Amino acid sequence: MKLIVFAAVLAMVAASAPQYQPSYSPPSPAPYTSTAQKYGQKVPQIISQQYDLRPDGSYDSSYQTENGISASDSGRLVADYGGQPSYAREGQYSYTDEYGNTYTVTYTAGVNGYQPQGAHLPVPVPTEYPIPQVPVVPQGDYQPAPAPKPVQPQYQPY
């Protein structure tokens, strides 16, 4: 009997509690604005652009924009680079940062990889220790070490 009364009271308390009803509405999408309008940036125009591809596969290319970016590149076919045809390239590019500093990088790329050079690029620190020189022994002066003598076991008599 006590169990029935307890269950009835528990049911009444549960029914009188406020019920949670979830409500979700997705956020409204923001209106589209282009990045040029948002940030006020102008897309720089190309002042000059040239590309010359020759019949032997070599080429020259260059361009310059109105905001100070310029680049030039030339390449020629390398006959055998790891069994595959490839290009040996050299060129330069330059740009101006927001503080008015102009940076120029010249580079070569080929069998030895990409090798840039520029006044603003870090240079390797010279090694502190010299490379050791190993003396070369002429073959006529080589004398092999004598063969070791066999060791005779020593037995103790009883």
Backbone as ProteinMPNN parsed JSONL, in Angstrom:
{"seq_chain_A": "MKLIVFAAVLAMVAASAPQYQPSYSPPSPAPYTSTAQKYGQKVPQIISQQYDLRPDGSYDSSYQTENGISASDSGRLVADYGGQPSYAREGQYSYTDEYGNTYTVTYTAGVNGYQPQGAHLPVPVPTEYPIPQVPVVPQGDYQPAPAPKPVQPQYQPY", "coords_chain_A": {"N_chain_A": [[0.819, -1.175, 0.0], [1.936, 1.225, 0.844], [3.804, 1.461, -1.114], [2.271, 1.911, -3.4], [1.107, 4.414, -2.84], [3.427, 5.949, -2.674], [4.342, 5.751, -5.33], [2.253, 7.042, -6.652], [2.458, 9.661, -5.648], [4.965, 10.32, -6.606], [4.476, 10.246, -9.358], [2.708, 12.4, -9.608], [4.369, 14.559, -8.888], [6.228, 14.435, -10.956], [4.562, 14.987, -13.132], [3.79, 17.575, -12.619], [6.082, 19.084, -12.928], [7.845, 21.516, -14.888], [7.949, 21.04, -18.384], [10.641, 20.426, -20.63], [11.091, 21.852, -23.67], [12.768, 21.675, -26.5], [13.932, 24.265, -28.627], [15.065, 25.281, -31.7], [16.522, 27.443, -33.931], [18.051, 27.963, -36.933], [20.907, 30.131, -37.555], [20.548, 33.14, -39.433], [21.799, 33.475, -42.746], [24.676, 35.481, -43.509], [24.677, 38.45, -45.467], [26.11, 38.414, -48.777], [29.273, 39.746, -49.388], [31.862, 40.915, -51.37], [35.423, 40.309, -51.086], [36.922, 42.468, -51.891], [35.209, 44.629, -51.523], [34.822, 44.407, -48.799], [37.38, 44.684, -47.59], [38.445, 46.769, -48.973], [40.361, 46.436, -50.941], [42.165, 46.614, -53.958], [42.382, 44.811, -56.943], [45.472, 44.206, -58.322], [46.589, 45.407, -61.462], [47.997, 43.897, -64.407], [50.872, 45.065, -65.818], [52.802, 44.428, -67.769], [53.416, 41.466, -69.685], [55.103, 38.647, -70.82], [55.789, 35.787, -72.817], [57.774, 33.312, -74.143], [58.047, 30.522, -75.983], [60.219, 28.26, -77.294], [61.075, 26.142, -80.15], [62.887, 24.129, -79.331], [62.136, 23.544, -76.775], [62.947, 25.215, -74.757], [62.338, 28.184, -72.792], [61.281, 31.584, -72.081], [59.976, 33.789, -69.719], [58.106, 36.525, -68.335], [56.695, 38.977, -66.116], [55.008, 41.954, -64.914], [53.462, 43.828, -62.39], [51.164, 46.471, -61.408], [51.489, 47.058, -58.722], [54.13, 46.735, -58.019], [55.162, 44.154, -58.101], [57.269, 41.876, -59.713], [58.497, 39.445, -62.0], [60.712, 37.128, -63.542], [61.599, 34.387, -65.597], [63.457, 31.679, -66.878], [63.984, 28.753, -68.783], [65.463, 25.619, -69.695], [65.516, 22.551, -71.466], [66.68, 19.622, -69.863], [68.531, 16.895, -70.733], [68.859, 14.304, -69.473], [67.697, 13.672, -66.524], [67.654, 11.92, -63.883], [66.64, 9.879, -65.443], [64.373, 10.929, -66.57], [62.987, 13.499, -68.651], [63.591, 16.932, -67.92], [63.619, 20.326, -66.586], [66.098, 22.863, -66.429], [66.215, 25.684, -64.562], [66.264, 29.255, -64.194], [65.948, 32.413, -62.615], [64.25, 35.371, -61.37], [62.461, 37.166, -58.829], [60.608, 39.912, -57.49], [59.236, 41.98, -54.914], [57.297, 44.405, -53.092], [56.942, 45.222, -49.713], [54.452, 46.089, -47.159], [55.653, 48.203, -45.864], [57.202, 49.521, -47.643], [59.617, 48.382, -48.338], [61.681, 46.806, -50.7], [62.03, 43.562, -51.869], [64.157, 41.243, -53.371], [64.643, 38.229, -55.049], [66.842, 35.985, -56.45], [67.224, 32.996, -58.319], [68.196, 29.584, -58.975], [67.298, 26.479, -60.377], [67.498, 23.05, -60.595], [69.452, 20.206, -61.241], [70.746, 20.294, -58.761], [68.712, 21.114, -57.083], [66.428, 23.616, -55.745], [67.773, 26.786, -55.451], [67.793, 29.573, -53.843], [68.715, 33.075, -53.679], [69.208, 36.041, -51.892], [69.287, 39.313, -50.423], [67.852, 39.472, -48.075], [67.505, 36.898, -47.221], [68.396, 34.205, -45.006], [71.783, 33.133, -44.385], [73.897, 30.237, -44.411], [75.556, 29.31, -41.416], [79.043, 29.404, -40.976], [80.962, 26.434, -40.53], [82.354, 25.446, -37.411], [84.436, 23.735, -36.993], [87.195, 22.413, -38.814], [87.153, 20.315, -41.734], [88.272, 17.064, -41.303], [91.335, 15.796, -42.614], [92.097, 12.835, -44.143], [94.873, 10.775, -44.186], [96.281, 9.323, -47.105], [97.279, 6.096, -47.699], [99.787, 4.719, -49.618], [99.447, 1.894, -51.809], [101.682, 0.187, -52.112], [103.161, 0.408, -49.762], [101.751, -0.907, -47.872], [101.52, -3.23, -45.289], [100.379, -6.286, -44.248], [99.067, -7.246, -41.056], [100.769, -9.616, -38.916], [99.716, -13.046, -38.81], [97.811, -14.34, -36.087], [99.246, -16.524, -33.579], [98.312, -19.892, -32.959], [96.701, -20.762, -29.936], [97.826, -22.996, -27.514], [96.155, -25.35, -25.56], [96.563, -25.705, -22.083], [97.097, -28.375, -19.948], [96.432, -29.629, -16.745], [98.124, -32.041, -14.922], [96.86, -34.897, -13.033]], "CA_chain_A": [[0.0, 0.0, 0.0], [2.843, 2.374, 0.883], [4.455, 1.535, -2.431], [1.323, 2.499, -4.365], [0.99, 5.831, -2.52], [4.693, 6.568, -3.063], [4.374, 5.824, -6.79], [1.279, 8.048, -7.072], [3.018, 10.979, -5.333], [6.074, 10.534, -7.546], [3.891, 10.534, -10.667], [2.14, 13.748, -9.557], [5.477, 15.504, -8.909], [6.803, 14.42, -12.301], [3.628, 15.615, -14.066], [3.679, 19.01, -12.367], [7.339, 19.748, -13.277], [7.784, 22.099, -16.239], [8.526, 20.186, -19.419], [11.633, 21.08, -21.481], [10.787, 21.712, -25.081], [13.86, 22.334, -27.214], [13.601, 25.058, -29.807], [16.287, 25.653, -32.406], [16.352, 28.09, -35.226], [19.405, 28.208, -37.46], [21.186, 31.552, -37.773], [20.313, 33.593, -40.8], [23.089, 33.674, -43.42], [25.099, 36.871, -43.693], [24.627, 38.837, -46.883], [27.387, 38.262, -49.463], [30.053, 40.915, -49.782], [33.145, 40.474, -51.899], [36.557, 40.72, -50.265], [37.369, 43.796, -52.307], [34.351, 45.599, -50.854], [34.995, 44.274, -47.355], [38.678, 45.188, -47.167], [38.82, 47.923, -49.761], [41.552, 46.155, -51.731], [42.025, 46.645, -55.408], [43.163, 43.774, -57.603], [46.466, 44.912, -59.15], [46.563, 45.135, -62.896], [49.253, 43.465, -65.02], [51.386, 46.095, -66.714], [53.397, 43.749, -68.922], [53.544, 40.018, -69.565], [55.672, 38.057, -72.032], [56.11, 34.36, -72.734], [58.344, 32.873, -75.408], [58.357, 29.092, -75.989], [60.959, 27.956, -78.512], [60.886, 24.76, -80.627], [63.726, 23.161, -78.627], [61.571, 23.325, -75.45], [63.36, 26.244, -73.816], [61.361, 29.264, -72.718], [61.513, 32.789, -71.302], [58.721, 34.419, -69.34], [58.236, 37.629, -67.387], [55.521, 39.822, -65.932], [55.139, 43.05, -63.971], [52.155, 44.35, -62.004], [51.191, 47.883, -61.023], [51.828, 47.234, -57.308], [55.564, 46.542, -57.797], [55.587, 42.758, -58.188], [57.785, 41.515, -61.03], [59.154, 38.143, -62.025], [61.175, 36.635, -64.834], [61.998, 32.993, -65.471], [63.848, 31.048, -68.132], [64.276, 27.345, -68.573], [65.885, 24.829, -70.861], [65.377, 21.119, -71.222], [67.844, 18.849, -69.465], [68.3, 15.635, -71.42], [68.695, 13.136, -68.62], [67.642, 14.017, -65.109], [67.034, 10.78, -63.222], [65.939, 9.06, -66.421], [63.203, 11.645, -67.074], [63.314, 14.849, -69.114], [63.249, 17.957, -66.944], [64.083, 21.659, -66.918], [67.019, 23.63, -65.594], [65.584, 27.002, -64.576], [66.852, 30.365, -63.447], [65.084, 33.58, -62.709], [64.203, 36.289, -60.241], [61.195, 37.839, -58.569], [60.734, 40.967, -56.491], [57.976, 42.538, -54.435], [57.426, 45.468, -52.098], [56.063, 44.951, -48.575], [53.598, 47.219, -46.773], [56.482, 49.286, -45.331], [57.947, 50.128, -48.736], [60.879, 47.67, -48.587], [61.655, 45.944, -51.876], [62.771, 42.315, -51.71], [64.453, 40.588, -54.639], [65.193, 36.885, -54.919], [67.291, 35.327, -57.671], [67.279, 31.568, -58.04], [68.427, 28.563, -59.985], [66.663, 25.217, -59.998], [67.912, 22.01, -61.53], [69.96, 18.965, -60.662], [71.093, 20.548, -57.364], [67.552, 21.603, -56.356], [66.108, 25.041, -55.764], [68.804, 27.529, -54.718], [67.496, 31.008, -53.879], [69.678, 34.02, -53.111], [68.643, 37.367, -51.696], [69.902, 40.002, -49.297], [67.041, 39.273, -46.876], [67.468, 35.472, -46.873], [69.488, 33.817, -44.11], [72.891, 32.39, -44.975], [74.356, 29.227, -43.471], [76.637, 29.666, -40.513], [80.208, 28.59, -41.291], [81.239, 25.416, -39.519], [83.371, 25.829, -36.444], [85.542, 22.793, -37.05], [87.578, 22.082, -40.184], [86.931, 18.929, -42.149], [89.546, 16.353, -41.118], [91.959, 15.221, -43.793], [92.547, 11.475, -43.873], [96.045, 10.492, -45.036], [96.139, 8.211, -48.034], [98.446, 5.209, -47.631], [100.001, 4.07, -50.921], [99.254, 0.438, -51.759], [102.959, -0.519, -52.022], [103.679, 0.453, -48.4], [100.859, -1.612, -46.95], [101.972, -4.534, -44.793], [99.332, -6.854, -43.406], [99.488, -7.66, -39.719], [101.064, -11.059, -38.888], [98.61, -13.889, -38.356], [98.013, -14.729, -34.691], [99.658, -17.907, -33.357], [97.253, -20.616, -32.259], [96.915, -20.93, -28.494], [97.78, -24.402, -27.109], [95.572, -25.485, -24.216], [97.466, -26.283, -21.081], [96.376, -29.302, -19.083], [97.051, -29.919, -15.443], [98.069, -33.488, -14.625], [96.235, -35.225, -11.753]], "C_chain_A": [[0.882, 1.267, 0.0], [3.519, 2.564, -0.464], [3.548, 2.199, -3.452], [1.194, 3.999, -4.104], [2.262, 6.573, -2.952], [4.776, 6.747, -4.573], [3.426, 6.891, -7.288], [1.813, 9.447, -6.816], [4.154, 11.307, -6.311], [5.565, 10.88, -8.937], [3.322, 11.935, -10.698], [3.25, 14.805, -9.617], [6.079, 15.58, -10.31], [5.895, 15.115, -13.3], [3.565, 17.111, -13.863], [4.957, 19.771, -12.722], [7.241, 20.334, -14.674], [8.527, 21.208, -17.237], [9.476, 21.012, -20.288], [11.278, 20.821, -22.931], [11.881, 22.445, -25.86], [13.343, 23.117, -28.407], [14.91, 25.526, -30.428], [15.895, 26.321, -33.703], [17.747, 28.415, -35.735], [19.632, 29.699, -37.674], [20.959, 31.925, -39.227], [21.663, 33.84, -41.469], [23.375, 35.159, -43.6], [25.008, 37.237, -45.167], [26.018, 38.787, -47.497], [27.992, 39.627, -49.748], [31.395, 40.403, -50.279], [34.27, 40.976, -51.006], [37.05, 42.103, -50.646], [36.522, 44.873, -51.635], [34.604, 45.589, -49.353], [36.288, 44.933, -46.882], [39.143, 46.402, -47.957], [40.059, 47.69, -50.605], [41.207, 46.163, -53.213], [42.892, 45.535, -55.992], [44.162, 44.464, -58.517], [46.395, 44.456, -60.605], [47.953, 44.719, -63.376], [49.668, 44.535, -66.028], [51.972, 45.463, -67.964], [53.523, 42.259, -68.627], [54.052, 39.477, -70.9], [55.96, 36.588, -71.786], [56.588, 33.918, -74.106], [58.739, 31.41, -75.267], [58.99, 28.758, -77.336], [60.779, 26.485, -78.903], [61.737, 23.721, -79.888], [63.234, 22.89, -77.195], [61.995, 24.355, -74.43], [62.345, 27.386, -73.845], [61.923, 30.435, -71.92], [60.148, 33.358, -70.967], [58.996, 35.529, -68.347], [56.889, 38.327, -67.267], [55.834, 40.905, -64.91], [53.743, 43.578, -63.681], [52.298, 45.783, -61.53], [51.545, 48.096, -59.555], [53.279, 46.874, -56.999], [56.037, 45.108, -57.807], [56.09, 42.511, -59.608], [58.486, 40.166, -60.915], [59.604, 37.848, -63.447], [61.751, 35.242, -64.611], [62.403, 32.493, -66.843], [64.223, 29.601, -67.826], [64.702, 26.683, -69.859], [65.779, 23.362, -70.48], [66.708, 20.496, -70.841], [67.579, 17.436, -69.975], [68.05, 14.471, -70.481], [68.808, 13.544, -67.161], [66.904, 12.89, -64.406], [66.251, 9.91, -64.185], [64.72, 9.738, -67.024], [63.636, 13.008, -67.603], [62.832, 15.874, -68.091], [63.798, 19.298, -67.418], [65.134, 22.125, -65.927], [66.523, 25.064, -65.702], [66.428, 28.016, -63.814], [65.947, 31.567, -63.634], [65.189, 34.452, -61.486], [62.778, 36.759, -60.071], [61.436, 38.885, -57.495], [59.344, 41.478, -56.14], [58.279, 43.597, -53.382], [56.458, 45.172, -50.964], [55.284, 46.212, -48.196], [54.371, 48.392, -46.184], [57.326, 49.963, -46.415], [59.284, 49.477, -49.025], [60.718, 46.761, -49.799], [62.553, 44.746, -51.632], [62.931, 41.668, -53.08], [65.116, 39.253, -54.358], [65.602, 36.418, -56.305], [67.46, 33.85, -57.344], [67.719, 30.777, -59.262], [67.753, 27.296, -59.469], [67.03, 24.196, -61.058], [68.347, 20.779, -60.781], [70.267, 19.134, -59.176], [69.932, 21.096, -56.544], [67.362, 23.094, -56.521], [67.106, 25.782, -54.881], [68.532, 29.025, -54.826], [68.62, 31.824, -53.266], [69.006, 35.381, -53.021], [69.254, 37.995, -50.465], [69.134, 39.763, -48.003], [66.97, 37.807, -46.433], [68.621, 35.124, -45.934], [70.558, 33.03, -44.864], [73.366, 31.349, -43.967], [75.528, 29.728, -42.64], [77.849, 28.815, -40.868], [80.477, 27.59, -40.155], [82.401, 25.848, -38.646], [84.617, 24.964, -36.576], [85.896, 22.494, -38.501], [87.295, 20.612, -40.476], [88.257, 18.179, -42.013], [90.039, 15.752, -42.43], [92.509, 13.847, -43.419], [93.749, 11.193, -44.77], [95.788, 9.258, -45.892], [97.426, 7.392, -47.979], [98.614, 4.561, -48.999], [99.912, 2.545, -50.774], [100.576, -0.324, -51.604], [103.506, -0.563, -50.607], [102.833, -0.34, -47.413], [101.433, -2.972, -46.567], [100.871, -5.109, -43.906], [99.912, -7.265, -42.052], [99.784, -9.155, -39.734], [99.875, -11.826, -38.326], [98.857, -14.289, -36.911], [98.397, -16.199, -34.581], [98.537, -18.622, -32.621], [97.636, -20.838, -30.795], [96.773, -22.421, -28.167], [97.16, -24.492, -25.72], [96.575, -26.139, -23.268], [96.627, -27.115, -20.124], [97.147, -29.511, -17.793], [96.995, -31.437, -15.201], [97.44, -33.704, -13.257], [97.224, -35.607, -10.754]], "O_chain_A": [[0.625, 2.229, -0.723], [3.771, 3.689, -0.896], [4.019, 2.974, -4.286], [1.173, 4.783, -5.053], [2.199, 7.666, -3.514], [5.234, 7.787, -5.048], [3.744, 7.589, -8.252], [1.651, 10.333, -7.655], [4.276, 12.439, -6.778], [6.155, 11.714, -9.624], [3.436, 12.612, -11.72], [3.109, 15.819, -10.3], [6.403, 16.665, -10.792], [6.383, 15.768, -14.222], [3.315, 17.855, -14.812], [4.922, 20.998, -12.811], [6.628, 19.733, -15.556], [9.606, 20.693, -16.944], [9.17, 22.15, -20.642], [11.18, 19.669, -23.354], [11.922, 23.675, -25.88], [12.428, 22.681, -29.106], [15.759, 26.101, -29.747], [15.058, 25.831, -34.46], [18.531, 29.068, -35.046], [18.69, 30.447, -37.939], [21.159, 31.113, -40.131], [22.579, 34.36, -40.831], [22.476, 35.973, -43.811], [25.246, 36.388, -46.026], [27.003, 39.083, -46.821], [27.337, 40.531, -50.267], [31.995, 39.533, -49.647], [34.102, 41.943, -50.263], [37.549, 42.836, -49.792], [37.043, 45.91, -51.224], [34.6, 46.638, -48.71], [36.291, 45.658, -45.887], [40.163, 47.0, -47.613], [40.749, 48.647, -50.956], [40.119, 45.775, -53.637], [44.03, 45.351, -55.56], [43.764, 45.227, -59.397], [46.17, 43.285, -60.91], [48.963, 45.143, -62.814], [48.928, 44.864, -66.955], [51.687, 45.894, -69.081], [53.71, 41.846, -67.483], [53.517, 39.794, -71.962], [56.33, 36.194, -70.68], [55.902, 34.119, -75.109], [59.662, 31.086, -74.519], [58.376, 28.948, -78.386], [60.374, 25.671, -78.073], [61.353, 22.554, -79.82], [63.842, 22.096, -76.477], [61.451, 24.375, -73.326], [61.588, 27.532, -74.805], [62.902, 30.298, -71.186], [59.263, 33.408, -71.821], [59.981, 35.494, -67.61], [56.059, 38.283, -68.175], [56.79, 40.798, -64.142], [52.935, 43.758, -64.592], [53.406, 46.259, -61.28], [51.874, 49.219, -59.171], [53.632, 46.72, -55.829], [57.213, 44.855, -57.546], [55.436, 42.882, -60.583], [58.999, 39.805, -59.856], [58.97, 38.257, -64.419], [62.323, 34.958, -63.558], [61.78, 32.833, -67.849], [64.715, 29.284, -66.743], [64.355, 27.118, -70.957], [65.933, 22.991, -69.317], [67.741, 20.811, -71.431], [66.536, 16.849, -69.688], [67.099, 13.717, -70.687], [69.907, 13.734, -66.641], [65.675, 12.895, -64.336], [65.285, 9.263, -63.779], [64.088, 9.17, -67.913], [64.559, 13.614, -67.058], [61.784, 15.694, -67.471], [64.366, 19.401, -68.505], [65.066, 21.818, -64.737], [66.419, 25.606, -66.803], [67.196, 27.671, -62.917], [65.279, 31.721, -64.656], [66.096, 34.299, -60.668], [61.986, 36.76, -61.013], [62.356, 38.758, -56.687], [58.412, 41.42, -56.943], [59.388, 43.665, -52.852], [55.283, 44.899, -51.209], [55.432, 47.261, -48.822], [53.807, 49.473, -46.018], [58.085, 50.885, -46.118], [60.027, 49.965, -49.877], [59.731, 46.033, -49.91], [63.707, 44.899, -51.232], [61.975, 41.557, -53.847], [66.029, 39.155, -53.538], [64.797, 36.452, -57.235], [67.8, 33.496, -56.215], [67.628, 31.232, -60.402], [67.656, 27.08, -58.26], [66.892, 24.44, -62.256], [67.709, 20.356, -59.817], [70.064, 18.197, -58.404], [70.143, 21.511, -55.405], [68.034, 23.746, -57.319], [67.269, 25.451, -53.706], [68.977, 29.676, -55.771], [69.382, 31.328, -52.436], [68.325, 35.817, -53.948], [69.693, 37.289, -49.557], [69.722, 39.847, -46.925], [66.425, 37.515, -45.369], [69.708, 35.689, -46.055], [70.271, 32.353, -45.851], [73.241, 31.574, -42.763], [76.378, 30.477, -43.122], [77.704, 27.606, -41.047], [80.243, 27.88, -38.982], [83.317, 26.534, -39.101], [85.727, 25.42, -36.3], [85.003, 22.337, -39.334], [87.211, 19.786, -39.568], [89.267, 18.622, -42.559], [89.253, 15.264, -43.242], [93.298, 13.722, -42.482], [93.659, 11.353, -45.988], [95.164, 8.29, -45.457], [98.52, 7.918, -48.185], [97.688, 3.919, -49.494], [100.264, 1.99, -49.733], [100.578, -1.4, -51.006], [104.25, -1.485, -50.272], [103.177, -0.428, -46.234], [101.787, -3.769, -47.436], [100.477, -4.484, -42.921], [101.095, -7.586, -41.935], [99.139, -9.901, -40.47], [99.131, -11.326, -37.482], [99.999, -14.554, -36.537], [97.946, -17.026, -35.373], [97.884, -18.036, -31.758], [98.803, -21.079, -30.488], [95.759, -23.042, -28.485], [97.588, -23.792, -24.803], [97.332, -27.029, -23.657], [95.621, -26.666, -19.575], [98.377, -29.559, -17.785], [95.922, -32.036, -15.271], [97.473, -32.811, -12.41], [96.867, -35.916, -9.617]]}, "name": "protein", "num_of_chains": 1, "seq": "MKLIVFAAVLAMVAASAPQYQPSYSPPSPAPYTSTAQKYGQKVPQIISQQYDLRPDGSYDSSYQTENGISASDSGRLVADYGGQPSYAREGQYSYTDEYGNTYTVTYTAGVNGYQPQGAHLPVPVPTEYPIPQVPVVPQGDYQPAPAPKPVQPQYQPY"}
